[in-house]
Amino acid sequence: MNTVIIYKSKYGSTKEYAEYINRNIPDSELFSVEEFDIKNLNSYKNVILGSSVYAGMTFYNSFLINNWSILKNKNVFVFAVGMLPEDHPNSKDAYKQIPVHIRKKIQYIKLPGRVVFSKLNLFEKFIIKMIDNKEKLGVADMVDLEKANSVVFFFKQEK
Ligand SMILES: Cc1cc2nc3c(=O)[nH]c(=O)nc-3n(C[C@H](O)[C@H](O)[C@H](O)COP(=O)(O)O)c2cc1C
């Protein structure tokens, strides 16, 4: 296998994007970060990391930093999934948490996420209400799998 997709998802929307990318890149393998065996990282040419964003935090920051000595020689694409658009200050700050020398060498995209309010715990409901009041976003169901095509096309070219 040429390509590995490693994702972290709490409520399933990031997993849906990861599965979509997996279906559309024929020689790819899919793992959640919890099940992925880090010893196998070096065997792939292409690495796709997908993470939901909670309070500006993603799993891939530490993953990129801790494994950069291996990843720097690979094609790396990171996709973040969240309810705030890519040009929102919160999204920009989350992106800037990736060290500059790593940012320069990877591809990045933010994809629209989904909030199913009834599934959230009390604390999460409170946070969402606060963000929603401030941003006037409306709690949305916005997963749009087609938007993940830029990830698919990139690796079809790189193959
Ligand atoms: C408590 C909480 C905090 C969140 N914080 C952010 C955030 O900082 N930025 C963002 O874009 N989306 C944020 N979201 C939205 C989630 O990233 C979005 O629902 C995403 O689709 C969840 O992915 P998952 O279904 O894979 O867990 C937040 C959601 C919750 C419940």
The ligand as an SDF file (V2000), in Angstrom:
LIG
                    3D

 31 33  0  0  0  0  0  0  0  0999 V2000
  -17.2470   21.2940   22.4550 C   0  0  0  0  0  0  0  0  0  0  0  0
  -17.0120   21.5030   20.9980 C   0  0  0  0  0  0  0  0  0  0  0  0
  -15.9830   22.3540   20.5820 C   0  0  0  0  0  0  0  0  0  0  0  0
  -15.7480   22.5740   19.2020 C   0  0  0  0  0  0  0  0  0  0  0  0
  -14.7470   23.4100   18.8210 N   0  0  0  0  0  0  0  0  0  0  0  0
  -14.5570   23.6530   17.5080 C   0  0  0  0  0  0  0  0  0  0  0  0
  -13.5380   24.5390   17.0780 C   0  0  0  0  0  0  0  0  0  0  0  0
  -12.7610   25.0830   17.8520 O   0  0  0  0  0  0  0  0  0  0  0  0
  -13.4140   24.7760   15.7390 N   0  0  0  0  0  0  0  0  0  0  0  0
  -14.2360   24.1800   14.8240 C   0  0  0  0  0  0  0  0  0  0  0  0
  -14.1010   24.4390   13.6220 O   0  0  0  0  0  0  0  0  0  0  0  0
  -15.2070   23.3040   15.1940 N   0  0  0  0  0  0  0  0  0  0  0  0
  -15.3810   23.0260   16.5130 C   0  0  0  0  0  0  0  0  0  0  0  0
  -16.3470   22.1390   16.9090 N   0  0  0  0  0  0  0  0  0  0  0  0
  -17.1390   21.4330   15.8890 C   0  0  0  0  0  0  0  0  0  0  0  0
  -16.5850   20.0550   15.6150 C   0  0  0  0  0  0  0  0  0  0  0  0
  -15.2470   20.1290   15.1810 O   0  0  0  0  0  0  0  0  0  0  0  0
  -17.4310   19.3950   14.5290 C   0  0  0  0  0  0  0  0  0  0  0  0
  -18.6510   19.0520   15.1160 O   0  0  0  0  0  0  0  0  0  0  0  0
  -16.7780   18.1890   13.9010 C   0  0  0  0  0  0  0  0  0  0  0  0
  -17.5190   17.8140   12.7530 O   0  0  0  0  0  0  0  0  0  0  0  0
  -16.6950   17.0290   14.8730 C   0  0  0  0  0  0  0  0  0  0  0  0
  -15.9950   15.9630   14.2530 O   0  0  0  0  0  0  0  0  0  0  0  0
  -16.3240   14.4300   14.6090 P   0  0  0  0  0  0  0  0  0  0  0  0
  -17.7800   14.1840   14.2320 O   0  0  0  0  0  0  0  0  0  0  0  0
  -15.3850   13.6500   13.7360 O   0  0  0  0  0  0  0  0  0  0  0  0
  -16.0660   14.2360   16.0720 O   0  0  0  0  0  0  0  0  0  0  0  0
  -16.5660   21.9050   18.2470 C   0  0  0  0  0  0  0  0  0  0  0  0
  -17.5820   21.0450   18.6880 C   0  0  0  0  0  0  0  0  0  0  0  0
  -17.8160   20.8330   20.0330 C   0  0  0  0  0  0  0  0  0  0  0  0
  -18.9060   19.8830   20.4390 C   0  0  0  0  0  0  0  0  0  0  0  0
  1  2  1  0
  2  3  1  0
  2 30  2  0
  3  4  2  0
  4  5  1  0
  4 28  1  0
  5  6  2  0
  6  7  1  0
  6 13  1  0
  7  8  2  0
  7  9  1  0
  9 10  1  0
 10 11  2  0
 10 12  1  0
 12 13  2  0
 13 14  1  0
 14 15  1  0
 14 28  1  0
 15 16  1  0
 16 17  1  0
 16 18  1  0
 18 19  1  0
 18 20  1  0
 20 21  1  0
 20 22  1  0
 22 23  1  0
 23 24  1  0
 24 25  2  0
 24 26  1  0
 24 27  1  0
 28 29  2  0
 29 30  1  0
 30 31  1  0
M  END
$$$$
